[in-house]
Structure formats: structure tokens, C-alpha cells
Amino acid sequence: MSGRPDSDLPPDTQTTPEPTEDTPDDLPEAEDEDLLLEQARRARWGSVGTGALLALAGTAATALRAADAAPALVLAAYACGAAVCALAAVLGARGRTRRALWTTVAGVMVMALGDHFD
């Protein structure tokens, strides 16, 4: 025999109560679905807002660099990055939040590349 026979506590001294029929283990299915829908709605609005904000920032950077006589490659990079971020906002509005996230990352990388050329 490998172990003490009294290593388990007797049922009357255990600290965690056993689940009964009166206390449910998890939320009802309707509340779970409502929670998932709310999370999806927040993700959509977050991706739309982020994509739109970054598209606006890219457009403003393009306008500011154009007034400063920056090289054409820099202007093209900022404009393309802004367009990609606008596409991410559209994808987010349609519920494609994962694709919108990656598209936003790609748009920011393109804008960063334009900043690197400056």
C-alpha cells in the first residue's frame, strides 16, 4: 500500500459544498447567447472605430506631408495605409473582426514604412 488510508477528508469535513439541484452550475443558455452577442457587438464597434480613426490619421498625415513637400513614396505609403485602414473599418462593420484586425495592422505597417522613407 502506498499512501495513508486517511489522506482524504471525510464527506462531512470537506470545505467545498457539493452542487445541488437548486444551484445551477452555469448561466442559462439565453444569458450566454446575450453575452456573446454583446461581446461581438463591442468587437465590431471597436474595429470600426479603430479603422476609421487610423484612416483619418493617415489621411491627415498625407495632407501634412504633401504641404511639406515630402517625397512621393512617403505620400503614397501614407495614402495606401489610410485606404487599408478604411477597408479594415468596412470589414469590422460587416462583422469580420479578425480580418479587420489584421487589415488594420497591415495598414499601420504601411504607414510606418512611409514614415521610414521620410
Secondary structure, DSSP 4 states (H G I P E B T S, - for coil): --S-TT-SPPGGG-SSPPP-SSS-SS--HHHHHHHHHHHHHHHHHHHHHHHHHHHHHHHHHHHHHHHTT--HHHHHHHHHHHHHHHHHHHHHHTT-HHHHHHHHHHHHHHHHHHHHH-
